[in-house]
Amino acid sequence: MTDTVLGIFAKPPEAGKVKTRLCPPLTGAEAAAFYQTALHETINVFSTLGIDLVLFHAGTGDYFRQHFPHLQLRPQAEGDLGTRLEQALRGLLADGYQRAALIGSDSPDLPPKLVDAAFSALREHSCVTIPAGDGGYVLIGESQHHPGLFADIPWSTAEVFAATQRRAAAFNLSCATVGEWEDCDDWGSVLALLERSPKSATAQYVRDNLARYL
């Protein structure tokens, strides 16, 4: 066990249940295959950082036990995204980690150096985010847990990052912002991934398997 842990939120790659904003142009099966590729790239990249990794899964966890037997798996809590994020960070810090952060599997080309910078910021700040261009964030982390940080946030809107900043200010929390990155939520953001990170495994998958949509 290190003093630093990264949690990854993930769903089983099932058609019609993941990446539905990619349909159209993709079919449900194609969107699920894209998600599976992005998820595997995310886990492969961050498994090499020398920090502890925990996968917070939706569903039964069968898919993740089969494909990632080396990872520590935990079920996501019940409730909205804020509840699930809050409970995940609460649990990680209660386990004795000094710095804990969460990401999703929507940013397969998220640079490890940005995540390293976020963890470095947690040495001096109570919380940290890496904002996303769509108004959300691709990472949130804490060195001290504050449940109120996740309350009354308009999840799945362009106001998530700004609302989180306001919550931090309301509690007088020292909340650092590190860089900025992008999610892959719709087809336009997938095309942006191809331009931004052409050597990404997910970008290569798109060129090899979804070229007819390019």
Backbone hydrogen bonds, N-H to C=O, Kabsch-Sander energy under -0.5 kcal/mol:
donor,donor_aa,acceptor,acceptor_aa,energy
5,V,99,R,-2.0
6,L,52,D,-2.6
7,G,101,A,-3.3
8,I,54,V,-2.5
9,F,103,I,-2.7
10,A,56,F,-2.3
14,E,12,P,-2.2
17,K,14,E,-2.1
18,V,14,E,-0.8
22,L,19,K,-1.7
23,C,20,T,-1.6
26,L,22,L,-2.6
31,A,27,T,-2.5
32,A,28,G,-2.1
33,A,29,A,-2.1
34,F,30,E,-2.3
35,Y,31,A,-2.5
36,Q,32,A,-2.5
37,T,33,A,-2.1
38,A,34,F,-2.4
39,L,35,Y,-2.8
40,H,36,Q,-2.5
41,E,37,T,-2.3
42,T,38,A,-2.4
43,I,39,L,-2.3
44,N,40,H,-2.6
45,V,41,E,-2.6
46,F,42,T,-2.2
47,S,43,I,-1.3
48,T,45,V,-1.2
49,L,46,F,-0.8
52,D,4,T,-1.7
54,V,6,L,-2.3
55,L,72,Q,-2.7
56,F,8,I,-2.8
56,F,54,V,-0.6
57,H,55,L,-0.7
57,H,74,R,-2.3
58,A,10,A,-1.8
65,R,61,G,-2.4
66,Q,62,D,-1.9
67,H,63,Y,-2.2
68,F,64,F,-2.5
71,L,68,F,-1.8
72,Q,53,L,-0.9
73,L,71,L,-0.5
74,R,55,L,-2.6
76,Q,57,H,-2.7
84,R,80,D,-2.2
85,L,81,L,-2.8
86,E,82,G,-2.6
87,Q,83,T,-2.5
88,A,84,R,-1.9
89,L,85,L,-2.4
90,R,86,E,-2.4
91,G,87,Q,-2.3
92,L,88,A,-2.1
93,L,89,L,-2.4
94,A,90,R,-2.1
95,D,91,G,-1.1
96,G,93,L,-1.4
97,Y,92,L,-1.3
98,Q,3,D,-1.6
99,R,3,D,-1.8
100,A,142,E,-2.4
101,A,5,V,-1.9
102,L,140,I,-2.7
103,I,7,G,-2.4
104,G,138,V,-0.6
110,L,107,S,-2.1
114,L,111,P,-1.2
115,V,111,P,-1.4
116,D,112,P,-2.9
117,A,113,K,-2.0
118,A,114,L,-2.0
119,F,115,V,-2.3
120,S,116,D,-2.3
121,A,117,A,-2.1
122,L,118,A,-1.3
123,R,120,S,-1.5
124,E,121,A,-1.6
125,H,121,A,-1.4
126,S,174,S,-1.4
127,C,174,S,-1.9
128,V,141,G,-2.0
129,T,176,A,-1.9
130,I,139,L,-1.9
132,A,136,G,-2.3
133,G,181,W,-1.3
135,G,132,A,-1.8
138,V,130,I,-3.0
139,L,130,I,-0.9
140,I,102,L,-1.7
141,G,128,V,-2.6
142,E,100,A,-2.8
143,S,126,S,-2.5
144,Q,126,S,-1.2
149,L,146,H,-2.0
150,F,147,P,-1.9
151,A,148,G,-1.2
153,I,150,F,-0.5
155,W,153,I,-2.1
157,T,154,P,-0.7
160,V,157,T,-1.0
161,F,135,G,-3.1
163,A,159,E,-2.8
164,T,160,V,-2.3
165,Q,161,F,-2.3
166,R,162,A,-2.0
167,R,163,A,-2.3
168,A,164,T,-2.4
169,A,165,Q,-2.2
170,A,166,R,-2.3
171,F,167,R,-1.4
172,N,169,A,-1.4
173,L,168,A,-3.1
175,C,173,L,-1.0
176,A,127,C,-2.6
176,A,174,S,-0.6
178,V,129,T,-2.5
179,G,177,T,-0.5
181,W,131,P,-2.3
184,C,106,D,-1.8
185,D,183,D,-0.6
187,W,21,R,-0.5
190,V,186,D,-1.4
191,L,187,W,-2.3
192,A,188,G,-1.8
193,L,189,S,-1.6
194,L,190,V,-1.8
195,E,191,L,-1.5
196,R,192,A,-2.8
197,S,193,L,-3.0
200,S,197,S,-2.0
204,Q,200,S,-2.4
205,Y,201,A,-2.0
206,V,202,T,-2.1
207,R,203,A,-2.2
208,D,204,Q,-2.2
209,N,205,Y,-2.5
210,L,206,V,-2.5
213,Y,210,L,-1.9
214,L,211,A,-1.7
